[in-house]
Amino acid sequence: MGRVSSPGATVAVIGAGFAGLLAAAAAQRAGAAVVVLERDELTDDASERPGVPQGAQPHVLLHRGLMGIETLLPGLRTELLAAGGVPMDTGDLAWLSPAGWYPTGVKSYEIISLSRPLFELVVRRRVLGLNGVEVRTGARARSLTRESGRWRVACADNTTCVADTVVEASGRSSRLPHWLADLRIDAPEPSVLEARLGYATRRYRCRAPAPLEVGIVVAACPEVSTGALVLPVENNEWLVGEAGYGEHRPSRDTVEFEEYLRGLRDPVVSDFIQLLEPVDEVRIHRQTANRRQHYERVRGWPAGLLVVGDALTAFNPIYGQGITVAACQAERLGSALGHPLDQRTTRCLQRELARVADFPWAVATGEDLRYPTSDGRPSMLQRLLHRWTNRVDRLGVAGDIRCRTTLASIYHLMASPLQLFAPGIVVSV
C-alpha cells in the first residue's frame, strides 16, 4: 500500500483491474492523491479472483498497449520478463488465417505472454507501491453522490471515500447507469452486439523441451466458426484455448476439449498437446458481447466523473483489445487529474476517452457482424471493407510483406486503418 501525500486533488478509482490500476498510475503521475476501491480481497500472489471471471483465459497485450503501459510505468517490461513472461515476435507465430498459414520469420511486433493473474499482479504491485496511492480491498462501491462540489463513494463495508474526481473502472459489472439514474442524469441506452462467442481454456505443462518457443493461432472465421490459441506462459507452461461461435461454443468437459481440437480445420494444436500434460481443469467463459456506453453524449455530464475500460466500452475479447484500450485511455488522462475538474473539462475529457475506443470498436463489431450467430448484420460499406481486407490477407499469406506488415500494424493499433488503402497496398490488391 502506498503512502498518500497531499497534492492538489484527490482521485477515487473504482476497481483495481487493469483499467483502474493504469488510471491510478496516470493520476499519481499528475500529482493527485489516489484511493483505489476494490471489491475483492487482493492477495500477494498470482491467484485468480472473483471479480475477473475471465482470468483463466488467454490474454494478449497488443504492442500498442505494451508501449502505453511502459510509458505509465517505466521499466514494467523488464519486470514482466523477470516474473516469467515470455517475449515473442508476433512475426514468428504459427498463424493460420482464413486464407492459409502465414510465413514465419517476418519481423513484426513484440508481445509479452504470461497469464492474466500474474500480469495483473506485477502491474498491481508496481502501482500500489507508488507514493500517493492507497488501496482499500473488500470495498464494493454501492452508491455515488455529490455534495459541496465533491464526490462521495459509499462502500458495502460501511466506509466512505470523498474525492474531487471519481474514475469508474469496475468493468462489465459497472453500476454507473443506476448511480446516474439516482443523480437524475439520463444516459443513452448502450450499443450492444452479441455474436455468441464462447471460450474454453486448459493449462498444460510440457513433458520434454517444447518443439517451438512461440504460440499457435488457428483463427476462427465465419465459414468455420471454431478456432484455437496456444501461448507459452510462465513456469514453462502453456495456455491452450478454444473459441467457437453459437452451437460451436466449447464446453468444460475434458474429453470434449480434446475432441474439439481434433475437429479444427488443421490438426496442429491437437498434435501439439500430445506433447503436454494438463495441470488443471477446463475453464470456460461466455460473457463476450460487445457493449458500449455513450456517456460522451450526455449534455449534463457532471464535473469530476470519468469512465474508462470495460465500464465504458467492453469488446469481444477474442481481438485482444481491452487492456490496450485501457492503457491508451490512461495516457489520455495525462495531467488532467492533477487538479479538480470543472464540468466543461470533464465532458471534453470523457469524449476523448470515448474516441480512444472508436477504432477498436469498429474492428470488433465489424468482424462479429460477419458471423451468422451475430444479432446484427453488416452494412454495405462493411461488406466491401471485409472483401478488401480478405484480399489483403490472402496477399499476406502469399508472401506480400507490405500487406502483412500493414495488417499487423493495424491489428496492434500502431497504424490507422487508412493504411489499408495506401498506394502500395492498392497496387498489390
Steps between C-alpha positions, in 0.01 A plus 500: 500500500638838406513807726256777408657841467316834490488627141236722351236236423369170630395233250291195586538213254229234514653166405853358521502323166722618218288804413489614862867436572617684190265791571642512853853511358402788272341691788805447720731627224279810482558565871166386641443295813335178386272258683420176317178330613496127421214260574727193522749414770832524318776249564874534448519210258385427147170341599173556320237718662119507480485845340685373190297200380702486177832488687582142400459572129792601273569873489701682236641846557529663159825681429333842529384401848849390601632840389228684690556310825876548468438875473285503814722258692855519360689174526188282523605292198813397689290412805264287291793306359652456846167360622505233229337672204596358163607755233418419142493667165152456354661452160622163629153380608361200317186676375230334290279774358187429293724527192765254625821487702703818521872463428700526823826682567369840387591760762189652654384627841613370837258373763562362849303182568401410857185409688248772584533456882880534489485796263252678725707420810813659352309813399316516833819475706656776295202737517418445867866556584483853361516784748153652527299186413286316755284191446197396701411135446161344566353843421217444253365838388124507555405866442634821354385844615623855463509744790656847519684452172661168597412136442412253774536128423324285757626142523338180618749475789339816648793722404479817291755655268483874424681621187518784252495256208360150459628264231256214447698193389301209642458325165202326345324486837499880535209643701546847356174502295306449825704763686438751221127431523516574874670829409216572254737480205361330190755298305434356153444129462827314431588352163517122530608240246505134592656237275464215754869420533613252764844410636648193663857495632724246665848543640772250405862419580746359251641153578819575304654808333230650280556480123412871467548812710214711372123463478254352254186669368229321305268790430125452490313640202133527397529194277661292778382631836765327709858586582774454756793680660815368666722733702810432711473653848701507821643187668553325164126453464260549211148637476293316243176674414206414276255750356172433325185683404138402561446126514877454460582656838725255685403337830696440821504123448863379482429226244308739276785751532741274314233389254436865420865553412502195274201647314674825403586568137865417576622242756804702611368584851369148556837361398686744722313419821603135464838626623339665805332396822211696654552675833143614565141460385330656200373853568229664287390858447202629301453863600637633173246749361619835370343770718556874473363769727448844344577724794673745267152594370364609838474881498465531874795277576622593850837649584767262625347171382690292242445150365767272351558140397221245472269723702501727194563260211522123532623311194472143385827384663604282205659810343721573803417872514374563854825548695654702218203737483516543879870590472431753225218654705730531800750683278224739392426585864845657501543789739127573519452313827753713684231752596120506544312494170219734403202378298630616162843344547345176623266474205781568250720239666222241505452555128871439445481177699209388284688582179786272606258209460360607161731299274524187719121503529466520122738205461333280762143566393586497129656155532225363723232614255645255247394200709155348447464476880517880532186689598570760229593517133784690330431806290592518134811704588606241757454218249717682246767563764494131597556399138792740472655384827461134401688575180781670692509198735534257210786704356671497840472121515643482149811691614420867437698661784334840463152350538606291795674778691210738436248255644728441800542871567123556491431194717745626764341849482829643377360647178184649359263271307544741211832326440294221340454739211859622471622511137724194537214293643260616229749398231547157659126438528 
